């Protein structure tokens, strides 16, 4: 969280497998659980905003075509190449 920005507390309950996964993920990134959850929530909110923007655009202009989707995929892969671990899992 940014310094000087007041933090707000949440009390949450999660399934055991989610808890264990969060703890492992936070440890792996050397982050506190709160910081990891904040980052994950922020990412999820951005994704939701992006999906809403796409839906709004498609409602006005029609669905994206295959060529447009392929171009978008190429652009995303150029900016965010898959990690070695992700490539290995796909095999």
Long-range contacts (C-beta under 8 A, 24 or more apart in sequence): 1-34, 1-35, 1-38, 7-34
